């Protein structure tokens, strides 16, 4: 009956440890690089539709 009173989530919480600083720095750097790539892709692909429309429009 005492096994039923154990809370497995409390045991999980007790096992948490602080991440080493060098690992935190690497993860944050990887995230920053991924965000930069996404922003660059958005920058270069954002106006494709208007550019294509502009090429096919004829002046009257």
mmCIF file of the N, C-alpha and C atoms, coordinates in Angstrom:
data_MODEL
# 
_entry.id   MODEL 
# 
loop_
_atom_site.group_PDB 
_atom_site.id 
_atom_site.type_symbol 
_atom_site.label_atom_id 
_atom_site.label_alt_id 
_atom_site.label_comp_id 
_atom_site.label_asym_id 
_atom_site.label_entity_id 
_atom_site.label_seq_id 
_atom_site.pdbx_PDB_ins_code 
_atom_site.Cartn_x 
_atom_site.Cartn_y 
_atom_site.Cartn_z 
_atom_site.occupancy 
_atom_site.B_iso_or_equiv 
_atom_site.pdbx_formal_charge 
_atom_site.auth_seq_id 
_atom_site.auth_comp_id 
_atom_site.auth_asym_id 
_atom_site.auth_atom_id 
_atom_site.pdbx_PDB_model_num 
ATOM 1   N N  . UNK A 1 1  ? 0.815  -1.192 0.000   1.00 0.00 ? 1  UNK A N  1 
ATOM 2   C CA . UNK A 1 1  ? 0.000  0.000  0.000   1.00 0.00 ? 1  UNK A CA 1 
ATOM 3   C C  . UNK A 1 1  ? 0.864  1.263  0.000   1.00 0.00 ? 1  UNK A C  1 
ATOM 4   N N  . UNK A 1 2  ? 2.054  1.176  0.557   1.00 0.00 ? 2  UNK A N  1 
ATOM 5   C CA . UNK A 1 2  ? 2.917  2.352  0.606   1.00 0.00 ? 2  UNK A CA 1 
ATOM 6   C C  . UNK A 1 2  ? 3.419  2.732  -0.795  1.00 0.00 ? 2  UNK A C  1 
ATOM 7   N N  . UNK A 1 3  ? 3.456  1.773  -1.723  1.00 0.00 ? 3  UNK A N  1 
ATOM 8   C CA . UNK A 1 3  ? 3.875  2.075  -3.088  1.00 0.00 ? 3  UNK A CA 1 
ATOM 9   C C  . UNK A 1 3  ? 2.869  2.977  -3.790  1.00 0.00 ? 3  UNK A C  1 
ATOM 10  N N  . UNK A 1 4  ? 1.607  2.889  -3.432  1.00 0.00 ? 4  UNK A N  1 
ATOM 11  C CA . UNK A 1 4  ? 0.582  3.713  -4.052  1.00 0.00 ? 4  UNK A CA 1 
ATOM 12  C C  . UNK A 1 4  ? 0.710  5.180  -3.649  1.00 0.00 ? 4  UNK A C  1 
ATOM 13  N N  . UNK A 1 5  ? 1.330  5.454  -2.516  1.00 0.00 ? 5  UNK A N  1 
ATOM 14  C CA . UNK A 1 5  ? 1.464  6.826  -2.041  1.00 0.00 ? 5  UNK A CA 1 
ATOM 15  C C  . UNK A 1 5  ? 2.659  7.549  -2.663  1.00 0.00 ? 5  UNK A C  1 
ATOM 16  N N  . UNK A 1 6  ? 3.511  6.840  -3.359  1.00 0.00 ? 6  UNK A N  1 
ATOM 17  C CA . UNK A 1 6  ? 4.665  7.468  -4.000  1.00 0.00 ? 6  UNK A CA 1 
ATOM 18  C C  . UNK A 1 6  ? 4.205  8.284  -5.204  1.00 0.00 ? 6  UNK A C  1 
ATOM 19  N N  . UNK A 1 7  ? 4.734  9.456  -5.306  1.00 0.00 ? 7  UNK A N  1 
ATOM 20  C CA . UNK A 1 7  ? 4.418  10.315 -6.442  1.00 0.00 ? 7  UNK A CA 1 
ATOM 21  C C  . UNK A 1 7  ? 5.602  10.255 -7.421  1.00 0.00 ? 7  UNK A C  1 
ATOM 22  N N  . UNK A 1 8  ? 5.412  9.655  -8.597  1.00 0.00 ? 8  UNK A N  1 
ATOM 23  C CA . UNK A 1 8  ? 6.529  9.526  -9.543  1.00 0.00 ? 8  UNK A CA 1 
ATOM 24  C C  . UNK A 1 8  ? 7.020  10.879 -10.056 1.00 0.00 ? 8  UNK A C  1 
ATOM 25  N N  . UNK A 1 9  ? 6.157  11.879 -10.086 1.00 0.00 ? 9  UNK A N  1 
ATOM 26  C CA . UNK A 1 9  ? 6.567  13.193 -10.563 1.00 0.00 ? 9  UNK A CA 1 
ATOM 27  C C  . UNK A 1 9  ? 7.514  13.874 -9.579  1.00 0.00 ? 9  UNK A C  1 
ATOM 28  N N  . UNK A 1 10 ? 7.341  13.623 -8.303  1.00 0.00 ? 10 UNK A N  1 
ATOM 29  C CA . UNK A 1 10 ? 8.272  14.156 -7.299  1.00 0.00 ? 10 UNK A CA 1 
ATOM 30  C C  . UNK A 1 10 ? 9.648  13.531 -7.495  1.00 0.00 ? 10 UNK A C  1 
ATOM 31  N N  . UNK A 1 11 ? 9.687  12.237 -7.806  1.00 0.00 ? 11 UNK A N  1 
ATOM 32  C CA . UNK A 1 11 ? 10.957 11.568 -8.043  1.00 0.00 ? 11 UNK A CA 1 
ATOM 33  C C  . UNK A 1 11 ? 11.646 12.135 -9.278  1.00 0.00 ? 11 UNK A C  1 
ATOM 34  N N  . UNK A 1 12 ? 10.883 12.447 -10.317 1.00 0.00 ? 12 UNK A N  1 
ATOM 35  C CA . UNK A 1 12 ? 11.456 13.047 -11.513 1.00 0.00 ? 12 UNK A CA 1 
ATOM 36  C C  . UNK A 1 12 ? 12.016 14.426 -11.205 1.00 0.00 ? 12 UNK A C  1 
ATOM 37  N N  . UNK A 1 13 ? 11.317 15.187 -10.410 1.00 0.00 ? 13 UNK A N  1 
ATOM 38  C CA . UNK A 1 13 ? 11.760 16.528 -10.054 1.00 0.00 ? 13 UNK A CA 1 
ATOM 39  C C  . UNK A 1 13 ? 13.064 16.490 -9.266  1.00 0.00 ? 13 UNK A C  1 
ATOM 40  N N  . UNK A 1 14 ? 13.202 15.503 -8.407  1.00 0.00 ? 14 UNK A N  1 
ATOM 41  C CA . UNK A 1 14 ? 14.411 15.373 -7.595  1.00 0.00 ? 14 UNK A CA 1 
ATOM 42  C C  . UNK A 1 14 ? 15.635 15.027 -8.441  1.00 0.00 ? 14 UNK A C  1 
ATOM 43  N N  . UNK A 1 15 ? 15.412 14.401 -9.580  1.00 0.00 ? 15 UNK A N  1 
ATOM 44  C CA . UNK A 1 15 ? 16.540 13.978 -10.406 1.00 0.00 ? 15 UNK A CA 1 
ATOM 45  C C  . UNK A 1 15 ? 17.035 15.087 -11.340 1.00 0.00 ? 15 UNK A C  1 
ATOM 46  N N  . UNK A 1 16 ? 16.375 16.243 -11.369 1.00 0.00 ? 16 UNK A N  1 
ATOM 47  C CA . UNK A 1 16 ? 16.804 17.340 -12.238 1.00 0.00 ? 16 UNK A CA 1 
ATOM 48  C C  . UNK A 1 16 ? 18.098 17.943 -11.728 1.00 0.00 ? 16 UNK A C  1 
ATOM 49  N N  . UNK A 1 17 ? 18.983 18.238 -12.672 1.00 0.00 ? 17 UNK A N  1 
ATOM 50  C CA . UNK A 1 17 ? 20.257 18.866 -12.340 1.00 0.00 ? 17 UNK A CA 1 
ATOM 51  C C  . UNK A 1 17 ? 20.480 20.039 -13.277 1.00 0.00 ? 17 UNK A C  1 
ATOM 52  N N  . UNK A 1 18 ? 21.334 20.936 -12.870 1.00 0.00 ? 18 UNK A N  1 
ATOM 53  C CA . UNK A 1 18 ? 21.669 22.100 -13.694 1.00 0.00 ? 18 UNK A CA 1 
ATOM 54  C C  . UNK A 1 18 ? 22.515 21.653 -14.887 1.00 0.00 ? 18 UNK A C  1 
ATOM 55  N N  . UNK A 1 19 ? 22.241 22.259 -16.032 1.00 0.00 ? 19 UNK A N  1 
ATOM 56  C CA . UNK A 1 19 ? 22.993 21.952 -17.249 1.00 0.00 ? 19 UNK A CA 1 
ATOM 57  C C  . UNK A 1 19 ? 24.347 22.666 -17.176 1.00 0.00 ? 19 UNK A C  1 
ATOM 58  N N  . UNK A 1 20 ? 25.406 22.018 -17.623 1.00 0.00 ? 20 UNK A N  1 
ATOM 59  C CA . UNK A 1 20 ? 26.717 22.682 -17.617 1.00 0.00 ? 20 UNK A CA 1 
ATOM 60  C C  . UNK A 1 20 ? 26.706 23.945 -18.483 1.00 0.00 ? 20 UNK A C  1 
ATOM 61  N N  . UNK A 1 21 ? 27.427 24.975 -18.058 1.00 0.00 ? 21 UNK A N  1 
ATOM 62  C CA . UNK A 1 21 ? 27.409 26.257 -18.794 1.00 0.00 ? 21 UNK A CA 1 
ATOM 63  C C  . UNK A 1 21 ? 27.847 26.130 -20.252 1.00 0.00 ? 21 UNK A C  1 
ATOM 64  N N  . UNK A 1 22 ? 28.845 25.281 -20.539 1.00 0.00 ? 22 UNK A N  1 
ATOM 65  C CA . UNK A 1 22 ? 29.290 25.159 -21.927 1.00 0.00 ? 22 UNK A CA 1 
ATOM 66  C C  . UNK A 1 22 ? 28.200 24.535 -22.806 1.00 0.00 ? 22 UNK A C  1 
ATOM 67  N N  . UNK A 1 23 ? 27.389 23.647 -22.236 1.00 0.00 ? 23 UNK A N  1 
ATOM 68  C CA . UNK A 1 23 ? 26.305 23.033 -22.994 1.00 0.00 ? 23 UNK A CA 1 
ATOM 69  C C  . UNK A 1 23 ? 25.198 24.051 -23.258 1.00 0.00 ? 23 UNK A C  1 
ATOM 70  N N  . UNK A 1 24 ? 24.900 24.878 -22.253 1.00 0.00 ? 24 UNK A N  1 
ATOM 71  C CA . UNK A 1 24 ? 23.904 25.936 -22.434 1.00 0.00 ? 24 UNK A CA 1 
ATOM 72  C C  . UNK A 1 24 ? 24.329 26.892 -23.537 1.00 0.00 ? 24 UNK A C  1 
ATOM 73  N N  . UNK A 1 25 ? 25.616 27.264 -23.509 1.00 0.00 ? 25 UNK A N  1 
ATOM 74  C CA . UNK A 1 25 ? 26.134 28.204 -24.506 1.00 0.00 ? 25 UNK A CA 1 
ATOM 75  C C  . UNK A 1 25 ? 26.027 27.612 -25.908 1.00 0.00 ? 25 UNK A C  1 
ATOM 76  N N  . UNK A 1 26 ? 26.348 26.330 -26.051 1.00 0.00 ? 26 UNK A N  1 
ATOM 77  C CA . UNK A 1 26 ? 26.279 25.671 -27.362 1.00 0.00 ? 26 UNK A CA 1 
ATOM 78  C C  . UNK A 1 26 ? 24.843 25.599 -27.869 1.00 0.00 ? 26 UNK A C  1 
ATOM 79  N N  . UNK A 1 27 ? 23.917 25.250 -26.997 1.00 0.00 ? 27 UNK A N  1 
ATOM 80  C CA . UNK A 1 27 ? 22.515 25.157 -27.404 1.00 0.00 ? 27 UNK A CA 1 
ATOM 81  C C  . UNK A 1 27 ? 21.985 26.528 -27.819 1.00 0.00 ? 27 UNK A C  1 
ATOM 82  N N  . UNK A 1 28 ? 22.296 27.555 -27.039 1.00 0.00 ? 28 UNK A N  1 
ATOM 83  C CA . UNK A 1 28 ? 21.825 28.899 -27.376 1.00 0.00 ? 28 UNK A CA 1 
ATOM 84  C C  . UNK A 1 28 ? 22.449 29.382 -28.685 1.00 0.00 ? 28 UNK A C  1 
ATOM 85  N N  . UNK A 1 29 ? 23.695 29.027 -28.932 1.00 0.00 ? 29 UNK A N  1 
ATOM 86  C CA . UNK A 1 29 ? 24.345 29.387 -30.186 1.00 0.00 ? 29 UNK A CA 1 
ATOM 87  C C  . UNK A 1 29 ? 23.678 28.674 -31.363 1.00 0.00 ? 29 UNK A C  1 
ATOM 88  N N  . UNK A 1 30 ? 23.375 27.397 -31.199 1.00 0.00 ? 30 UNK A N  1 
ATOM 89  C CA . UNK A 1 30 ? 22.698 26.644 -32.262 1.00 0.00 ? 30 UNK A CA 1 
ATOM 90  C C  . UNK A 1 30 ? 21.324 27.230 -32.560 1.00 0.00 ? 30 UNK A C  1 
ATOM 91  N N  . UNK A 1 31 ? 20.609 27.629 -31.519 1.00 0.00 ? 31 UNK A N  1 
ATOM 92  C CA . UNK A 1 31 ? 19.291 28.233 -31.711 1.00 0.00 ? 31 UNK A CA 1 
ATOM 93  C C  . UNK A 1 31 ? 19.416 29.566 -32.442 1.00 0.00 ? 31 UNK A C  1 
ATOM 94  N N  . UNK A 1 32 ? 20.406 30.358 -32.067 1.00 0.00 ? 32 UNK A N  1 
ATOM 95  C CA . UNK A 1 32 ? 20.619 31.647 -32.732 1.00 0.00 ? 32 UNK A CA 1 
ATOM 96  C C  . UNK A 1 32 ? 20.958 31.446 -34.204 1.00 0.00 ? 32 UNK A C  1 
ATOM 97  N N  . UNK A 1 33 ? 21.779 30.440 -34.506 1.00 0.00 ? 33 UNK A N  1 
ATOM 98  C CA . UNK A 1 33 ? 22.121 30.159 -35.904 1.00 0.00 ? 33 UNK A CA 1 
ATOM 99  C C  . UNK A 1 33 ? 20.897 29.707 -36.695 1.00 0.00 ? 33 UNK A C  1 
ATOM 100 N N  . UNK A 1 34 ? 20.075 28.867 -36.099 1.00 0.00 ? 34 UNK A N  1 
ATOM 101 C CA . UNK A 1 34 ? 18.865 28.409 -36.778 1.00 0.00 ? 34 UNK A CA 1 
ATOM 102 C C  . UNK A 1 34 ? 17.923 29.571 -37.041 1.00 0.00 ? 34 UNK A C  1 
ATOM 103 N N  . UNK A 1 35 ? 17.793 30.480 -36.069 1.00 0.00 ? 35 UNK A N  1 
ATOM 104 C CA . UNK A 1 35 ? 16.928 31.648 -36.241 1.00 0.00 ? 35 UNK A CA 1 
ATOM 105 C C  . UNK A 1 35 ? 17.461 32.554 -37.345 1.00 0.00 ? 35 UNK A C  1 
ATOM 106 N N  . UNK A 1 36 ? 18.783 32.718 -37.412 1.00 0.00 ? 36 UNK A N  1 
ATOM 107 C CA . UNK A 1 36 ? 19.386 33.523 -38.465 1.00 0.00 ? 36 UNK A CA 1 
ATOM 108 C C  . UNK A 1 36 ? 19.094 32.928 -39.837 1.00 0.00 ? 36 UNK A C  1 
ATOM 109 N N  . UNK A 1 37 ? 19.230 31.613 -39.977 1.00 0.00 ? 37 UNK A N  1 
ATOM 110 C CA . UNK A 1 37 ? 18.957 30.959 -41.258 1.00 0.00 ? 37 UNK A CA 1 
ATOM 111 C C  . UNK A 1 37 ? 17.486 31.140 -41.639 1.00 0.00 ? 37 UNK A C  1 
ATOM 112 N N  . UNK A 1 38 ? 16.590 30.999 -40.667 1.00 0.00 ? 38 UNK A N  1 
ATOM 113 C CA . UNK A 1 38 ? 15.158 31.179 -40.951 1.00 0.00 ? 38 UNK A CA 1 
ATOM 114 C C  . UNK A 1 38 ? 14.863 32.609 -41.371 1.00 0.00 ? 38 UNK A C  1 
ATOM 115 N N  . UNK A 1 39 ? 15.477 33.585 -40.702 1.00 0.00 ? 39 UNK A N  1 
ATOM 116 C CA . UNK A 1 39 ? 15.264 34.988 -41.066 1.00 0.00 ? 39 UNK A CA 1 
ATOM 117 C C  . UNK A 1 39 ? 15.818 35.297 -42.449 1.00 0.00 ? 39 UNK A C  1 
ATOM 118 N N  . UNK A 1 40 ? 16.969 34.733 -42.767 1.00 0.00 ? 40 UNK A N  1 
ATOM 119 C CA . UNK A 1 40 ? 17.548 34.951 -44.093 1.00 0.00 ? 40 UNK A CA 1 
ATOM 120 C C  . UNK A 1 40 ? 16.670 34.321 -45.176 1.00 0.00 ? 40 UNK A C  1 
ATOM 121 N N  . UNK A 1 41 ? 16.158 33.130 -44.918 1.00 0.00 ? 41 UNK A N  1 
ATOM 122 C CA . UNK A 1 41 ? 15.281 32.478 -45.888 1.00 0.00 ? 41 UNK A CA 1 
ATOM 123 C C  . UNK A 1 41 ? 14.022 33.298 -46.101 1.00 0.00 ? 41 UNK A C  1 
ATOM 124 N N  . UNK A 1 42 ? 13.468 33.834 -45.028 1.00 0.00 ? 42 UNK A N  1 
ATOM 125 C CA . UNK A 1 42 ? 12.278 34.678 -45.143 1.00 0.00 ? 42 UNK A CA 1 
ATOM 126 C C  . UNK A 1 42 ? 12.598 35.936 -45.935 1.00 0.00 ? 42 UNK A C  1 
ATOM 127 N N  . UNK A 1 43 ? 13.759 36.512 -45.687 1.00 0.00 ? 43 UNK A N  1 
ATOM 128 C CA . UNK A 1 43 ? 14.153 37.730 -46.387 1.00 0.00 ? 43 UNK A CA 1 
ATOM 129 C C  . UNK A 1 43 ? 14.227 37.517 -47.890 1.00 0.00 ? 43 UNK A C  1 
ATOM 130 N N  . UNK A 1 44 ? 14.786 36.387 -48.307 1.00 0.00 ? 44 UNK A N  1 
ATOM 131 C CA . UNK A 1 44 ? 14.970 36.144 -49.734 1.00 0.00 ? 44 UNK A CA 1 
ATOM 132 C C  . UNK A 1 44 ? 13.744 35.552 -50.414 1.00 0.00 ? 44 UNK A C  1 
ATOM 133 N N  . UNK A 1 45 ? 12.824 34.984 -49.686 1.00 0.00 ? 45 UNK A N  1 
ATOM 134 C CA . UNK A 1 45 ? 11.661 34.364 -50.317 1.00 0.00 ? 45 UNK A CA 1 
ATOM 135 C C  . UNK A 1 45 ? 10.378 35.134 -50.086 1.00 0.00 ? 45 UNK A C  1 
ATOM 136 N N  . UNK A 1 46 ? 10.419 36.205 -49.350 1.00 0.00 ? 46 UNK A N  1 
ATOM 137 C CA . UNK A 1 46 ? 9.197  36.920 -48.962 1.00 0.00 ? 46 UNK A CA 1 
ATOM 138 C C  . UNK A 1 46 ? 8.482  37.542 -50.156 1.00 0.00 ? 46 UNK A C  1 
ATOM 139 N N  . UNK A 1 47 ? 9.209  38.135 -51.077 1.00 0.00 ? 47 UNK A N  1 
ATOM 140 C CA . UNK A 1 47 ? 8.571  38.885 -52.157 1.00 0.00 ? 47 UNK A CA 1 
ATOM 141 C C  . UNK A 1 47 ? 8.600  38.167 -53.500 1.00 0.00 ? 47 UNK A C  1 
ATOM 142 N N  . UNK A 1 48 ? 8.691  36.851 -53.506 1.00 0.00 ? 48 UNK A N  1 
ATOM 143 C CA . UNK A 1 48 ? 8.690  36.127 -54.775 1.00 0.00 ? 48 UNK A CA 1 
ATOM 144 C C  . UNK A 1 48 ? 7.412  36.354 -55.564 1.00 0.00 ? 48 UNK A C  1 
ATOM 145 N N  . UNK A 1 49 ? 6.288  36.331 -54.892 1.00 0.00 ? 49 UNK A N  1 
ATOM 146 C CA . UNK A 1 49 ? 5.027  36.480 -55.630 1.00 0.00 ? 49 UNK A CA 1 
ATOM 147 C C  . UNK A 1 49 ? 4.924  37.852 -56.282 1.00 0.00 ? 49 UNK A C  1 
ATOM 148 N N  . UNK A 1 50 ? 5.293  38.894 -55.579 1.00 0.00 ? 50 UNK A N  1 
ATOM 149 C CA . UNK A 1 50 ? 5.200  40.225 -56.181 1.00 0.00 ? 50 UNK A CA 1 
ATOM 150 C C  . UNK A 1 50 ? 6.238  40.394 -57.290 1.00 0.00 ? 50 UNK A C  1 
ATOM 151 N N  . UNK A 1 51 ? 7.392  39.789 -57.155 1.00 0.00 ? 51 UNK A N  1 
ATOM 152 C CA . UNK A 1 51 ? 8.412  39.872 -58.201 1.00 0.00 ? 51 UNK A CA 1 
ATOM 153 C C  . UNK A 1 51 ? 7.945  39.153 -59.460 1.00 0.00 ? 51 UNK A C  1 
ATOM 154 N N  . UNK A 1 52 ? 7.339  37.998 -59.307 1.00 0.00 ? 52 UNK A N  1 
ATOM 155 C CA . UNK A 1 52 ? 6.847  37.243 -60.464 1.00 0.00 ? 52 UNK A CA 1 
ATOM 156 C C  . UNK A 1 52 ? 5.689  37.982 -61.117 1.00 0.00 ? 52 UNK A C  1 
ATOM 157 N N  . UNK A 1 53 ? 4.792  38.531 -60.317 1.00 0.00 ? 53 UNK A N  1 
ATOM 158 C CA . UNK A 1 53 ? 3.694  39.321 -60.877 1.00 0.00 ? 53 UNK A CA 1 
ATOM 159 C C  . UNK A 1 53 ? 4.228  40.521 -61.651 1.00 0.00 ? 53 UNK A C  1 
ATOM 160 N N  . UNK A 1 54 ? 5.264  41.154 -61.119 1.00 0.00 ? 54 UNK A N  1 
ATOM 161 C CA . UNK A 1 54 ? 5.844  42.305 -61.794 1.00 0.00 ? 54 UNK A CA 1 
ATOM 162 C C  . UNK A 1 54 ? 6.479  41.947 -63.117 1.00 0.00 ? 54 UNK A C  1 
ATOM 163 N N  . UNK A 1 55 ? 7.016  40.748 -63.238 1.00 0.00 ? 55 UNK A N  1 
ATOM 164 C CA . UNK A 1 55 ? 7.641  40.340 -64.507 1.00 0.00 ? 55 UNK A CA 1 
ATOM 165 C C  . UNK A 1 55 ? 6.585  40.100 -65.567 1.00 0.00 ? 55 UNK A C  1 
ATOM 166 N N  . UNK A 1 56 ? 5.399  39.613 -65.193 1.00 0.00 ? 56 UNK A N  1 
ATOM 167 C CA . UNK A 1 56 ? 4.382  39.264 -66.176 1.00 0.00 ? 56 UNK A CA 1 
ATOM 168 C C  . UNK A 1 56 ? 3.412  40.396 -66.481 1.00 0.00 ? 56 UNK A C  1 
ATOM 169 N N  . UNK A 1 57 ? 3.458  41.463 -65.711 1.00 0.00 ? 57 UNK A N  1 
ATOM 170 C CA . UNK A 1 57 ? 2.550  42.583 -65.991 1.00 0.00 ? 57 UNK A CA 1 
ATOM 171 C C  . UNK A 1 57 ? 3.063  43.333 -67.220 1.00 0.00 ? 57 UNK A C  1 
ATOM 172 N N  . UNK A 1 58 ? 2.135  43.735 -68.030 1.00 0.00 ? 58 UNK A N  1 
ATOM 173 C CA . UNK A 1 58 ? 2.508  44.532 -69.198 1.00 0.00 ? 58 UNK A CA 1 
ATOM 174 C C  . UNK A 1 58 ? 2.020  45.954 -68.988 1.00 0.00 ? 58 UNK A C  1 
ATOM 175 N N  . UNK A 1 59 ? 2.823  46.880 -69.435 1.00 0.00 ? 59 UNK A N  1 
ATOM 176 C CA . UNK A 1 59 ? 2.424  48.276 -69.307 1.00 0.00 ? 59 UNK A CA 1 
ATOM 177 C C  . UNK A 1 59 ? 1.437  48.606 -70.412 1.00 0.00 ? 59 UNK A C  1 
ATOM 178 N N  . UNK A 1 60 ? 0.405  49.327 -70.038 1.00 0.00 ? 60 UNK A N  1 
ATOM 179 C CA . UNK A 1 60 ? -0.587 49.674 -71.069 1.00 0.00 ? 60 UNK A CA 1 
ATOM 180 C C  . UNK A 1 60 ? -0.407 51.086 -71.553 1.00 0.00 ? 60 UNK A C  1 
# 
